[in-house]
Amino acid sequence: MSIVSNTTGVLARGIAVGLVTTTAMMVSSTAEARMRHRAASTAPARAAQKVLGIKQFSSPESEQQFSTFVHWSYGTSWGIARTLLGGLGLRPALAAPVHFAAMWGGALVMLPALGVVPAVRQWGRAEVAIDLFHHLVYAVAAGLSYRALERRFS
């Protein structure tokens, strides 16, 4: 197998894993937000807005479209990262915690550093547990979907 076809396969599987896992996390966070009567999180979109230097949007609709784009792009990129870990030969028992630690740990560092959320030590226990739960949903869905695709295409 050539490196190009292998890279294309890894990328395609990574995108598929990312879409599945972003959907899983979206379902869990949407259900939790509805149960708690809170708005959906805008932290990832506010972080991207800050990094990209976007001062304001022309309308609430364009801001929502940007938020949706960031949500799916960010989630899909972490699916690609999970697939790369598997492609590097990491067994699932190691790849899953490495992926989870990088994904959740990165968010816990990056979002406060950009000033879009307070540092995790300022969150309440319930908020930490809820955030942990949603990221675990993502990580478990990533591991399961990655393994299913690997079995399918091996």
DSSP file (Angstrom, degrees, kcal/mol; ACC not computed):
  #  RESIDUE AA STRUCTURE BP1 BP2  ACC     N-H-->O    O-->H-N    N-H-->O    O-->H-N    TCO  KAPPA ALPHA  PHI   PSI    X-CA   Y-CA   Z-CA
    1    1 A M              0   0    0      0, 0.0     2,-0.1     0, 0.0     0, 0.0   0.000 360.0 360.0 360.0 134.1    0.0    0.0    0.0
    2    2 A S     >  -     0   0    0      1,-0.1     4,-2.3     4,-0.0     5,-0.2  -0.363 360.0-117.4 -76.6 158.6    1.4    3.4   -0.9
    3    3 A I  H  > S+     0   0    0      1,-0.2     4,-2.6     2,-0.2     5,-0.2   0.843 114.4  55.6 -63.7 -32.5    1.9    6.1    1.7
    4    4 A V  H  > S+     0   0    0      2,-0.2     4,-2.6     1,-0.2    -1,-0.2   0.944 110.2  42.8 -66.1 -48.2   -0.6    8.3   -0.2
    5    5 A S  H  > S+     0   0    0      2,-0.2     4,-2.4     1,-0.2    -2,-0.2   0.883 115.4  50.5 -67.4 -36.1   -3.4    5.7   -0.1
    6    6 A N  H  X S+     0   0    0     -4,-2.3     4,-2.5     2,-0.2    -2,-0.2   0.927 112.2  47.0 -64.8 -44.4   -2.6    4.9    3.5
    7    7 A T  H  X S+     0   0    0     -4,-2.6     4,-2.6     2,-0.2    -2,-0.2   0.906 112.2  50.2 -63.3 -42.4   -2.7    8.6    4.4
    8    8 A T  H  X S+     0   0    0     -4,-2.6     4,-2.7     2,-0.2    -1,-0.2   0.913 111.4  48.9 -62.6 -42.4   -6.0    9.1    2.5
    9    9 A G  H  X S+     0   0    0     -4,-2.4     4,-2.6     2,-0.2     5,-0.2   0.910 111.8  48.3 -63.9 -42.8   -7.5    6.1    4.3
   10   10 A V  H  X S+     0   0    0     -4,-2.5     4,-2.6     2,-0.2    -2,-0.2   0.926 113.8  47.5 -63.0 -44.6   -6.4    7.4    7.7
   11   11 A L  H  X S+     0   0    0     -4,-2.6     4,-2.5     2,-0.2    -2,-0.2   0.920 112.6  48.4 -63.6 -44.4   -7.8   10.8    7.0
   12   12 A A  H  X S+     0   0    0     -4,-2.7     4,-2.2     1,-0.2    -2,-0.2   0.923 114.2  45.7 -62.9 -44.3  -11.1    9.4    5.7
   13   13 A R  H  X S+     0   0    0     -4,-2.6     4,-3.0     1,-0.2    -1,-0.2   0.894 111.5  53.6 -65.5 -38.4  -11.5    7.2    8.8
   14   14 A G  H  X S+     0   0    0     -4,-2.6     4,-2.8    -5,-0.2    -2,-0.2   0.905 108.5  48.3 -62.6 -41.8  -10.5   10.1   11.0
   15   15 A I  H  X S+     0   0    0     -4,-2.5     4,-2.5     2,-0.2    -1,-0.2   0.921 112.6  49.0 -63.8 -43.2  -13.2   12.3    9.5
   16   16 A A  H  X S+     0   0    0     -4,-2.2     4,-2.3     2,-0.2    -2,-0.2   0.936 112.6  47.4 -62.0 -45.9  -15.7    9.5    9.9
   17   17 A V  H  X S+     0   0    0     -4,-3.0     4,-2.8     1,-0.2     5,-0.2   0.928 112.2  51.2 -59.6 -45.0  -14.7    9.0   13.6
   18   18 A G  H  X S+     0   0    0     -4,-2.8     4,-2.4    58,-0.3     5,-0.2   0.878 110.0  48.2 -61.4 -39.9  -14.8   12.7   14.2
   19   19 A L  H  X S+     0   0    0     -4,-2.5     4,-1.9     2,-0.2    -1,-0.2   0.916 113.8  46.7 -67.9 -42.5  -18.3   13.1   12.7
   20   20 A V  H  X S+     0   0    0     -4,-2.3     4,-2.2    -5,-0.2    -2,-0.2   0.939 116.6  43.9 -62.7 -46.6  -19.6   10.1   14.8
   21   21 A T  H  X S+     0   0    0     -4,-2.8     4,-2.5     2,-0.2     5,-0.2   0.861 110.9  52.7 -72.5 -35.2  -18.0   11.4   18.0
   22   22 A T  H  X S+     0   0    0     -4,-2.4     4,-2.4    -5,-0.2    -1,-0.2   0.892 110.2  50.4 -65.1 -38.1  -19.0   15.0   17.5
   23   23 A T  H  X S+     0   0    0     -4,-1.9     4,-2.5    -5,-0.2    -2,-0.2   0.932 109.9  50.2 -62.8 -45.2  -22.6   13.8   17.0
   24   24 A A  H  X S+     0   0    0     -4,-2.2     4,-2.2     1,-0.2    -2,-0.2   0.924 113.6  44.5 -60.3 -45.1  -22.4   11.7   20.2
   25   25 A M  H  X S+     0   0    0     -4,-2.5     4,-2.8     1,-0.2     5,-0.3   0.881 111.6  53.8 -68.5 -36.5  -21.1   14.6   22.3
   26   26 A M  H  X S+     0   0    0     -4,-2.4     4,-2.5    -5,-0.2     5,-0.2   0.911 108.9  49.3 -63.4 -41.5  -23.6   17.0   20.7
   27   27 A V  H  X S+     0   0    0     -4,-2.5     4,-2.3     2,-0.2     5,-0.2   0.935 114.1  45.1 -63.0 -45.8  -26.5   14.6   21.7
   28   28 A S  H  X S+     0   0    0     -4,-2.2     4,-2.2     1,-0.2    -2,-0.2   0.919 116.9  43.9 -66.3 -42.3  -25.2   14.3   25.3
   29   29 A S  H  X S+     0   0    0     -4,-2.8     4,-2.5     2,-0.2    -1,-0.2   0.864 113.4  50.7 -73.1 -34.2  -24.5   18.1   25.7
   30   30 A T  H  X S+     0   0    0     -4,-2.5     4,-2.3    -5,-0.3    -2,-0.2   0.921 112.3  47.0 -67.1 -43.1  -27.8   19.1   24.1
   31   31 A A  H  X S+     0   0    0     -4,-2.3     4,-2.4    -5,-0.2    -2,-0.2   0.927 114.3  47.3 -63.1 -44.3  -29.8   16.7   26.4
   32   32 A E  H  X S+     0   0    0     -4,-2.2     4,-2.1    -5,-0.2    -2,-0.2   0.907 111.2  51.2 -64.2 -41.8  -27.9   18.0   29.5
   33   33 A A  H  X>S+     0   0    0     -4,-2.5     5,-2.5     1,-0.2     4,-0.6   0.904 111.4  47.8 -63.3 -41.1  -28.4   21.6   28.5
   34   34 A R  H ><5S+     0   0    0     -4,-2.3     3,-0.6     3,-0.2    -1,-0.2   0.913 111.5  49.9 -66.1 -41.9  -32.2   21.0   28.0
   35   35 A M  H 3<5S+     0   0    0     -4,-2.4    -1,-0.2     1,-0.2    -2,-0.2   0.865 118.3  39.2 -64.5 -34.6  -32.4   19.2   31.4
   36   36 A R  H 3<5S-     0   0    0     -4,-2.1    -1,-0.2    -5,-0.2    -2,-0.2   0.420 108.2-125.2 -95.7   0.8  -30.6   22.1   33.1
   37   37 A H  T <<5 +     0   0    0     -4,-0.6     2,-0.3    -3,-0.6    -3,-0.2   0.925  62.9 136.6  55.4  49.8  -32.3   24.8   31.1
   38   38 A R      < -     0   0    0     -5,-2.5    -1,-0.2    -6,-0.1    -2,-0.1  -0.878  56.9-104.5-123.2 158.3  -29.1   26.3   29.9
   39   39 A A        -     0   0    0     -2,-0.3     3,-0.1     1,-0.1    -1,-0.0  -0.359  47.7 -89.4 -73.7 158.8  -27.9   27.7   26.6
   40   40 A A        -     0   0    0      1,-0.1     2,-0.1    -2,-0.1    -1,-0.1  -0.341  53.4 -92.2 -64.7 150.7  -25.5   25.7   24.5
   41   41 A S        -     0   0    0      1,-0.1     4,-0.1    -3,-0.1    -1,-0.1  -0.424  37.1-179.4 -67.7 136.4  -21.8   26.3   25.1
   42   42 A T     >  +     0   0    0     -2,-0.1     4,-2.7    74,-0.1     5,-0.2   0.275  52.4 107.1-114.0   6.4  -20.2   28.9   22.9
   43   43 A A  H  > S+     0   0    0      1,-0.2     4,-2.4     2,-0.2     5,-0.2   0.907  78.2  48.5 -57.4 -48.2  -16.7   28.6   24.4
   44   44 A P  H  > S+     0   0    0      0, 0.0     4,-2.5     0, 0.0    -1,-0.2   0.923 114.4  46.9 -60.1 -41.0  -15.1   26.9   21.4
   45   45 A A  H  > S+     0   0    0      1,-0.2     4,-2.6     2,-0.2    -2,-0.2   0.901 112.0  50.0 -67.0 -39.6  -16.6   29.4   19.0
   46   46 A R  H  X S+     0   0    0     -4,-2.7     4,-2.0     2,-0.2    -1,-0.2   0.870 110.6  51.0 -66.1 -34.8  -15.5   32.3   21.2
   47   47 A A  H  X S+     0   0    0     -4,-2.4     4,-2.7    -5,-0.2    -2,-0.2   0.943 112.3  45.2 -65.3 -47.5  -12.0   30.8   21.3
   48   48 A A  H  X S+     0   0    0     -4,-2.5     4,-2.7     1,-0.2     6,-0.2   0.896 111.1  54.0 -62.5 -40.1  -11.8   30.5   17.5
   49   49 A Q  H  X>S+     0   0    0     -4,-2.6     5,-2.5     1,-0.2     4,-0.6   0.911 111.3  45.6 -59.3 -43.3  -13.2   34.0   17.2
   50   50 A K  H ><5S+     0   0    0     -4,-2.0     3,-0.7     3,-0.2    -2,-0.2   0.930 113.6  47.9 -66.6 -46.8  -10.4   35.3   19.4
   51   51 A V  H 3<5S+     0   0    0     -4,-2.7    -2,-0.2     1,-0.2    -1,-0.2   0.886 115.5  45.4 -62.2 -39.7   -7.7   33.3   17.7
   52   52 A L  H 3<5S-     0   0    0     -4,-2.7    -1,-0.2    -5,-0.2    -2,-0.2   0.522 111.1-120.8 -83.7  -6.1   -8.9   34.4   14.2
   53   53 A G  T <<5 +     0   0    0     -3,-0.7     2,-0.7    -4,-0.6    -3,-0.2   0.789  52.0 161.7  72.9  28.4   -9.3   38.1   15.3
   54   54 A I      < -     0   0    0     -5,-2.5    -1,-0.2    -6,-0.2     3,-0.1  -0.740  18.1-173.6 -84.4 115.7  -13.0   38.3   14.5
   55   55 A K        -     0   0    0     -2,-0.7     2,-0.3     1,-0.3    -1,-0.2   0.924  61.3 -20.1 -77.9 -46.2  -14.3   41.3   16.4
   56   56 A Q        -     0   0    0     -7,-0.0     2,-0.3     7,-0.0    -1,-0.3  -0.972  61.2-114.6-156.7 167.8  -18.0   40.8   15.7
   57   57 A F        -     0   0    0     -2,-0.3     4,-0.0    -3,-0.1     6,-0.0  -0.746  23.2-124.3-108.4 157.4  -20.5   39.2   13.3
   58   58 A S  S    S-     0   0    0     -2,-0.3    -1,-0.1     1,-0.1     3,-0.1   0.723  91.0  -1.0 -72.8 -20.9  -22.9   40.9   10.9
   59   59 A S  S  > S-     0   0    0      1,-0.1     4,-1.9     0, 0.0     5,-0.2  -0.987  71.8-106.1-160.2 161.1  -25.8   39.1   12.5
   60   60 A P  H  > S+     0   0    0      0, 0.0     4,-2.2     0, 0.0     5,-0.1   0.847 119.9  57.4 -60.3 -32.0  -26.8   36.6   15.1
   61   61 A E  H  > S+     0   0    0      2,-0.2     4,-2.5     1,-0.2     5,-0.2   0.910 105.8  47.5 -65.7 -42.1  -27.4   34.0   12.3
   62   62 A S  H  > S+     0   0    0      1,-0.2     4,-2.2     2,-0.2    -1,-0.2   0.862 111.0  52.2 -68.8 -33.2  -23.8   34.4   11.1
   63   63 A E  H  X S+     0   0    0     -4,-1.9     4,-2.3     2,-0.2    -2,-0.2   0.902 110.8  47.5 -66.0 -40.6  -22.5   34.0   14.6
   64   64 A Q  H  X S+     0   0    0     -4,-2.2     4,-2.4     2,-0.2    -2,-0.2   0.889 110.7  51.5 -67.0 -40.1  -24.6   30.8   15.0
   65   65 A Q  H  X S+     0   0    0     -4,-2.5     4,-2.4     2,-0.2    -2,-0.2   0.906 110.9  48.6 -62.9 -41.3  -23.3   29.5   11.7
   66   66 A F  H  X S+     0   0    0     -4,-2.2     4,-2.8     2,-0.2     5,-0.2   0.920 110.4  51.2 -63.2 -43.9  -19.7   30.2   12.8
   67   67 A S  H  X S+     0   0    0     -4,-2.3     4,-2.6     1,-0.2    -2,-0.2   0.912 111.1  47.6 -60.2 -43.9  -20.3   28.5   16.1
   68   68 A T  H  X S+     0   0    0     -4,-2.4     4,-2.3     2,-0.2     5,-0.2   0.915 111.9  50.3 -63.7 -43.8  -21.7   25.4   14.3
   69   69 A F  H  X S+     0   0    0     -4,-2.4     4,-2.5     2,-0.2     5,-0.2   0.923 112.3  46.7 -60.3 -45.7  -18.8   25.3   11.9
   70   70 A V  H  X S+     0   0    0     -4,-2.8     4,-3.0     2,-0.2     5,-0.3   0.927 110.3  54.0 -63.3 -45.0  -16.3   25.6   14.8
   71   71 A H  H  X S+     0   0    0     -4,-2.6     4,-2.2    -5,-0.2    -2,-0.2   0.938 114.9  38.6 -54.4 -51.9  -18.1   22.8   16.7
   72   72 A W  H  X S+     0   0    0     -4,-2.3     4,-2.2     2,-0.2    -1,-0.2   0.866 117.2  50.2 -72.0 -36.7  -18.0   20.3   13.8
   73   73 A S  H  X S+     0   0    0     -4,-2.5     4,-2.3    -5,-0.2    -2,-0.2   0.937 113.7  44.6 -66.2 -46.3  -14.5   21.3   12.7
   74   74 A Y  H  X S+     0   0    0     -4,-3.0     4,-1.6    -5,-0.2    -2,-0.2   0.931 115.6  47.2 -64.4 -46.6  -13.0   21.0   16.2
   75   75 A G  H  X S+     0   0    0     -4,-2.2     4,-1.2    -5,-0.3    -1,-0.2   0.894 112.7  49.3 -62.7 -40.7  -14.8   17.7   16.9
   76   76 A T  H  X S+     0   0    0     -4,-2.2     4,-1.9     1,-0.2   -58,-0.3   0.884 105.7  56.9 -67.4 -38.2  -13.8   16.2   13.6
   77   77 A S  H  X S+     0   0    0     -4,-2.3     4,-2.0     1,-0.2    -1,-0.2   0.876 105.1  51.4 -62.8 -35.5  -10.2   17.2   14.0
   78   78 A W  H  X S+     0   0    0     -4,-1.6     4,-2.0     2,-0.2    -1,-0.2   0.795 105.7  56.1 -71.5 -26.3  -10.0   15.3   17.3
   79   79 A G  H  X S+     0   0    0     -4,-1.2     4,-1.9    -3,-0.2    -2,-0.2   0.886 106.9  49.2 -67.1 -38.7  -11.5   12.3   15.5
   80   80 A I  H  X S+     0   0    0     -4,-1.9     4,-2.4     2,-0.2    -2,-0.2   0.912 108.5  53.8 -64.3 -41.9   -8.6   12.5   13.1
   81   81 A A  H  X S+     0   0    0     -4,-2.0     4,-2.0     1,-0.2    -2,-0.2   0.908 107.6  50.4 -59.3 -41.8   -6.2   12.7   16.0
   82   82 A R  H  X S+     0   0    0     -4,-2.0     4,-1.8     1,-0.2    -1,-0.2   0.905 110.6  49.4 -63.2 -40.7   -7.7    9.5   17.5
   83   83 A T  H  X S+     0   0    0     -4,-1.9     4,-2.5     1,-0.2    -1,-0.2   0.876 108.0  53.7 -67.4 -37.1   -7.2    7.7   14.1
   84   84 A L  H  X S+     0   0    0     -4,-2.4     4,-1.7     2,-0.2    -1,-0.2   0.893 104.8  55.0 -63.6 -39.0   -3.6    8.9   13.9
   85   85 A L  H  <>S+     0   0    0     -4,-2.0     5,-1.9     1,-0.2    -1,-0.2   0.927 111.1  44.6 -59.2 -44.0   -2.9    7.4   17.3
   86   86 A G  H ><5S+     0   0    0     -4,-1.8     3,-1.5     1,-0.2    -2,-0.2   0.891 110.3  55.2 -65.4 -39.0   -4.2    4.1   16.1
   87   87 A G  H 3<5S+     0   0    0     -4,-2.5    -1,-0.2     1,-0.3    -2,-0.2   0.767 100.7  59.4 -65.4 -25.5   -2.2    4.5   12.9
   88   88 A L  T 3<5S-     0   0    0     -4,-1.7    -1,-0.3    -3,-0.2    -2,-0.2   0.517 124.5-104.7 -79.5  -4.9    0.9    5.0   14.9
   89   89 A G  T < 5 +     0   0    0     -3,-1.5     2,-0.3     1,-0.3    -3,-0.2   0.519  66.4 153.7  96.6   5.9    0.3    1.5   16.4
   90   90 A L      < -     0   0    0     -5,-1.9    -1,-0.3     4,-0.1    -2,-0.1  -0.533  44.9-124.2 -68.9 129.6   -1.0    2.5   19.8
   91   91 A R    >>  -     0   0    0     -2,-0.3     4,-3.3     1,-0.1     3,-1.8  -0.369  25.2-107.5 -68.1 153.4   -3.2   -0.2   21.2
   92   92 A P  H 3> S+     0   0    0      0, 0.0     4,-2.2     0, 0.0    -1,-0.1   0.836 118.1  62.3 -53.0 -36.2   -6.7    0.9   22.2
   93   93 A A  H 34 S+     0   0    0      1,-0.2    -3,-0.0     2,-0.2    -2,-0.0   0.752 118.2  28.3 -65.0 -22.4   -5.9    0.5   25.9
   94   94 A L  H <> S+     0   0    0     -3,-1.8     4,-2.0     2,-0.1     5,-0.2   0.776 117.6  56.3-101.5 -40.6   -3.2    3.2   25.5
   95   95 A A  H  X S+     0   0    0     -4,-3.3     4,-2.8     1,-0.2     5,-0.2   0.889 102.8  56.8 -61.4 -40.6   -4.7    5.3   22.6
   96   96 A A  H  X S+     0   0    0     -4,-2.2     4,-2.6    -5,-0.3    -1,-0.2   0.944 111.2  39.4 -61.5 -51.2   -8.0    5.9   24.4
   97   97 A P  H  > S+     0   0    0      0, 0.0     4,-2.8     0, 0.0     5,-0.2   0.869 116.1  51.9 -69.3 -32.6   -6.5    7.6   27.5
   98   98 A V  H  X S+     0   0    0     -4,-2.0     4,-2.4     2,-0.2     5,-0.2   0.942 112.9  45.7 -64.0 -45.6   -3.9    9.5   25.5
   99   99 A H  H  X S+     0   0    0     -4,-2.8     4,-2.7    -5,-0.2     5,-0.2   0.937 114.8  47.0 -61.0 -48.7   -6.6   10.8   23.2
  100  100 A F  H  X>S+     0   0    0     -4,-2.6     4,-2.9    -5,-0.2     5,-0.6   0.927 112.7  49.0 -60.5 -46.3   -8.9   11.7   26.1
  101  101 A A  H  X5S+     0   0    0     -4,-2.8     4,-1.6     1,-0.2     5,-0.4   0.903 114.1  45.7 -62.9 -41.7   -6.1   13.4   28.1
  102  102 A A  H  X5S+     0   0    0     -4,-2.4     4,-1.8    -5,-0.2    -1,-0.2   0.925 117.4  44.0 -66.3 -43.8   -5.0   15.4   25.0
  103  103 A M  H  X5S+     0   0    0     -4,-2.7     4,-1.7    -5,-0.2    -2,-0.2   0.969 124.1  31.1 -68.4 -55.0   -8.5   16.4   24.1
  104  104 A W  H  X5S+     0   0    0     -4,-2.9     4,-2.5    -5,-0.2     5,-0.2   0.921 121.5  50.6 -73.4 -43.0   -9.9   17.3   27.5
  105  105 A G  H  X<S+     0   0    0     -4,-1.6     4,-1.3    -5,-0.6     5,-0.2   0.901 109.0  52.6 -60.4 -40.9   -6.6   18.5   28.9
  106  106 A G  H  X S+     0   0    0     -4,-1.8     4,-3.5    -5,-0.4     5,-0.3   0.914 110.7  46.7 -60.3 -43.4   -6.1   20.8   25.9
  107  107 A A  H  X S+     0   0    0     -4,-1.7     4,-1.7     1,-0.2    -2,-0.2   0.894 108.9  54.9 -65.9 -39.5   -9.5   22.3   26.4
  108  108 A L  H  < S+     0   0    0     -4,-2.5    12,-0.4     1,-0.2    -1,-0.2   0.762 119.8  33.2 -66.6 -23.9   -8.9   22.8   30.1
  109  109 A V  H  X S+     0   0    0     -4,-1.3     4,-1.8    -3,-0.3    -2,-0.2   0.867 120.3  46.6 -93.8 -48.6   -5.7   24.7   29.3
  110  110 A M  H  X S+     0   0    0     -4,-3.5     4,-1.9    -5,-0.2    -3,-0.2   0.914 108.0  51.8 -66.5 -47.3   -6.6   26.5   26.0
  111  111 A L  H  <>S+     0   0    0     -4,-1.7     5,-2.2    -5,-0.3     6,-0.8   0.915 114.5  41.7 -64.0 -44.6  -10.0   27.9   26.8
  112  112 A P  H >45S+     0   0    0      0, 0.0     3,-1.3     0, 0.0    -1,-0.2   0.894 111.4  57.1 -66.3 -36.8   -9.0   29.7   30.0
  113  113 A A  H 3<5S+     0   0    0     -4,-1.8    -2,-0.2     1,-0.3    -3,-0.2   0.846 107.8  48.0 -61.5 -32.6   -5.7   30.8   28.4
  114  114 A L  T 3<5S-     0   0    0     -4,-1.9    -1,-0.3    -5,-0.1    -3,-0.1   0.512 115.8-119.5 -84.4  -4.7   -7.8   32.6   25.7
  115  115 A G  T < 5S+     0   0    0     -3,-1.3    -2,-0.1    -4,-0.3    -4,-0.1   0.728  81.5 116.6  77.1  22.4  -10.0   34.1   28.4
  116  116 A V  S   <S+     0   0    0     -5,-2.2   -74,-0.1     1,-0.2    -5,-0.1   0.664  80.8  18.1 -98.3 -17.1  -13.2   32.5   27.2
  117  117 A V  S    S-     0   0    0     -6,-0.8    -2,-0.2   -74,-0.0    -1,-0.2  -0.974  88.0-100.7-142.0 156.5  -13.9   30.4   30.4
  118  118 A P        -     0   0    0      0, 0.0    -5,-0.1     0, 0.0     5,-0.1  -0.314  54.8 -80.5 -69.3 162.4  -12.6   30.6   33.9
  119  119 A A    >   -     0   0    0     -7,-0.1     3,-2.4     1,-0.1     4,-0.3  -0.312  43.6-112.1 -60.1 148.8   -9.8   28.3   35.0
  120  120 A V  G >  S+     0   0    0    -12,-0.4     3,-1.7     1,-0.3    -1,-0.1   0.798 115.1  66.7 -58.1 -31.5  -11.1   24.8   36.0
  121  121 A R  G 3  S+     0   0    0      1,-0.3    -1,-0.3     7,-0.0    -2,-0.1   0.668  98.4  55.0 -65.8 -13.6  -10.2   25.4   39.6
  122  122 A Q  G <  S+     0   0    0     -3,-2.4    -1,-0.3     2,-0.1    -2,-0.2   0.490  90.5  93.3 -95.7  -5.5  -13.0   28.1   39.6
  123  123 A W  S <  S-     0   0    0     -3,-1.7     2,-0.1    -4,-0.3    -4,-0.0  -0.479  81.6-111.8 -80.2 157.3  -15.6   25.7   38.4
  124  124 A G     >  -     0   0    0     -2,-0.1     4,-2.1     1,-0.1     5,-0.2  -0.436  30.5-105.4 -79.5 164.8  -17.9   23.9   40.8
  125  125 A R  H  > S+     0   0    0      1,-0.2     4,-2.6     2,-0.2     5,-0.2   0.887 120.6  54.5 -58.4 -39.9  -17.6   20.2   41.2
  126  126 A A  H  > S+     0   0    0      1,-0.2     4,-2.4     2,-0.2    -1,-0.2   0.910 107.9  48.8 -63.3 -41.6  -20.9   19.7   39.2
  127  127 A E  H  > S+     0   0    0      2,-0.2     4,-2.4     1,-0.2     5,-0.2   0.898 112.0  48.7 -66.4 -39.8  -19.6   21.7   36.3
  128  128 A V  H  X S+     0   0    0     -4,-2.1     4,-2.9     2,-0.2    -2,-0.2   0.935 112.5  49.0 -63.2 -45.1  -16.3   19.7   36.2
  129  129 A A  H  X S+     0   0    0     -4,-2.6     4,-2.5     1,-0.2    -2,-0.2   0.898 112.2  48.0 -62.6 -40.9  -18.2   16.4   36.4
  130  130 A I  H  X S+     0   0    0     -4,-2.4     4,-2.3     2,-0.2    -1,-0.2   0.924 113.6  46.3 -66.8 -44.2  -20.5   17.5   33.6
  131  131 A D  H  X S+     0   0    0     -4,-2.4     4,-2.1     2,-0.2    -2,-0.2   0.915 112.9  50.5 -64.1 -42.7  -17.7   18.6   31.3
  132  132 A L  H  X S+     0   0    0     -4,-2.9     4,-2.4    -5,-0.2    -2,-0.2   0.928 109.2  52.2 -58.3 -46.6  -15.8   15.4   32.2
  133  133 A F  H  X S+     0   0    0     -4,-2.5     4,-2.5     1,-0.2    -2,-0.2   0.932 109.1  48.4 -57.7 -49.1  -18.8   13.3   31.3
  134  134 A H  H  X S+     0   0    0     -4,-2.3     4,-2.0     1,-0.2    -1,-0.2   0.891 112.9  47.9 -62.2 -39.2  -19.3   15.0   27.8
  135  135 A H  H  X S+     0   0    0     -4,-2.1     4,-2.6     2,-0.2    -1,-0.2   0.842 110.2  52.4 -71.4 -31.7  -15.6   14.5   27.0
  136  136 A L  H  X S+     0   0    0     -4,-2.4     4,-3.0     2,-0.2     5,-0.3   0.895 106.4  53.8 -67.2 -39.1  -15.8   10.9   28.1
  137  137 A V  H  X S+     0   0    0     -4,-2.5     4,-2.5     2,-0.2    -2,-0.2   0.942 111.4  46.5 -56.4 -47.3  -18.8   10.4   25.8
  138  138 A Y  H  X S+     0   0    0     -4,-2.0     4,-2.5     1,-0.2    -2,-0.2   0.948 113.8  47.2 -60.3 -50.1  -16.7   11.8   23.0
  139  139 A A  H  X S+     0   0    0     -4,-2.6     4,-2.4     2,-0.2    -2,-0.2   0.894 113.4  47.1 -63.3 -42.1  -13.6    9.6   23.9
  140  140 A V  H  X S+     0   0    0     -4,-3.0     4,-2.6     2,-0.2     5,-0.2   0.932 113.2  48.7 -65.8 -44.9  -15.6    6.4   24.2
  141  141 A A  H  X S+     0   0    0     -4,-2.5     4,-2.6    -5,-0.3     5,-0.3   0.880 110.8  52.5 -61.5 -36.8  -17.5    7.1   20.9
  142  142 A A  H  X S+     0   0    0     -4,-2.5     4,-2.5    -5,-0.2     5,-0.2   0.939 111.0  45.8 -63.9 -47.0  -14.1    7.7   19.3
  143  143 A G  H  X S+     0   0    0     -4,-2.4     4,-2.3     2,-0.2    -2,-0.2   0.928 116.0  45.2 -62.4 -45.5  -12.6    4.5   20.5
  144  144 A L  H  X S+     0   0    0     -4,-2.6     4,-2.2     2,-0.2    -2,-0.2   0.922 116.1  44.6 -66.1 -44.7  -15.6    2.4   19.5
  145  145 A S  H  X S+     0   0    0     -4,-2.6     4,-2.3    -5,-0.2     5,-0.2   0.887 112.9  52.1 -70.0 -36.8  -16.1    4.0   16.1
  146  146 A Y  H  X S+     0   0    0     -4,-2.5     4,-2.6    -5,-0.3    -2,-0.2   0.953 111.9  45.7 -60.8 -48.7  -12.3    3.8   15.4
  147  147 A R  H  X S+     0   0    0     -4,-2.3     4,-2.3    -5,-0.2     5,-0.2   0.887 111.4  52.5 -63.9 -38.5  -12.3    0.1   16.2
  148  148 A A  H  X S+     0   0    0     -4,-2.2     4,-2.0     1,-0.2    -1,-0.2   0.921 112.4  45.1 -63.1 -42.7  -15.4   -0.6   14.1
  149  149 A L  H  X S+     0   0    0     -4,-2.3     4,-2.3     2,-0.2    -2,-0.2   0.883 111.0  53.1 -69.4 -37.5  -13.9    1.2   11.1
  150  150 A E  H  X S+     0   0    0     -4,-2.6     4,-0.8     1,-0.2    -2,-0.2   0.918 111.0  46.4 -63.8 -42.1  -10.5   -0.6   11.6
  151  151 A R  H  < S+     0   0    0     -4,-2.3     3,-0.5     1,-0.2    -1,-0.2   0.900 113.1  51.0 -64.0 -39.5  -12.3   -4.0   11.6
  152  152 A R  H  < S+     0   0    0     -4,-2.0    -2,-0.2     1,-0.2    -1,-0.2   0.878 120.4  32.1 -66.4 -38.7  -14.3   -3.0    8.6
  153  153 A F  H  <        0   0    0     -4,-2.3    -1,-0.2     1,-0.2    -2,-0.2   0.274 360.0 360.0-107.9  10.8  -11.4   -1.9    6.5
  154  154 A S     <        0   0    0     -4,-0.8    -1,-0.2    -3,-0.5    -2,-0.1   0.461 360.0 360.0 -89.4 360.0   -8.6   -4.3    7.7
